[in-house]
């Protein structure tokens, strides 16, 4: 008998099997490039509170671009709640995650609040300073010594804003103990307060910095946050440790979605300008022309420690290691 020939079937490119394989490879590459698509399970519900500024609007961008949904989250976002209201919401359980400046969160933790930091909002950077110290258009202050006996407005007592002013004054020839600080003046009213001589200088952040500067109501005095560090996180999203322990998957997905959003938002200012203008009821011309937020993709100790060290130097908080206050996925 002759030997029977065996024919092997080869799969060629272009056959259905190869097409499916190619599609899977493409989808896998896209998932790696864009971060984890977290889940085909039922979405987890999270209640988040933040401000309307660009510095904390990362959550808005995550929601508008579908990144929360892709992460398996249904997010109820309140951007109009006050800073004090956010702390009250976290403490009462009405909010799961909230945004605030990092010095205030650290001070609350020192007083016994069981908070943990999850994700950064905007970071301060000398290259794109969203927060500055301003003076009236006719004032001529240049150094820390010039502010001796003067009154400076910051948002809240002993917060990151006041810290930045004190550090700048002392670094530039003055004595911050000779400065009077006042708080609670709405940023939209800073120009009027300067004109009425109720204050001599003020901390101001976007979008009011650009709006009042263009109106001729204020001018730059200093990039006061440079006295803390040329680059650091000035705000972060936080939760209680109990909530994180009970809702570890939701916390992990929130952090992942915010990291992906940070990467996207840093490169898509035109799109985020429109989103912010719509949500905060601001002119699009303003959100497009103001100094835009720079976001970090993850909250790391090196972004927190500079502000914590300076705050400890001034007695606003006790010395603290930033690594102990950050949520780490395990």
Secondary structure, 3 states (H helix, E strand, C coil): CCCCCCCCCCCCCCCHHHHHHHHHHHHHHHHHHHCCCCCCCCCEEEEEECCCCHHHCHHHHHHHCCHHHHCCEEEEEECCCCHHHHHHHHHHCCCCEEEEEHHHHHHHHHCCCCEEEEEECEEEEHHHCCEEEEECCCCCCCCCHHHCCCEEEECCCCCHHHHHHHHHHHHCCCCHHHCEEEECCCHHHHHHHHHCCCCCEEEEECCHHHHHHHCCCCEEEECHHHHCCCEEECEEEEEEHHHHHHCHHHHHHHHHHHHHHHHHHCCCHHHHHHHHHHHHCCCHHHHHHCCCCEECCCCCHHHHHHHHHHHHHCCCCCCCCHHHHECCCC
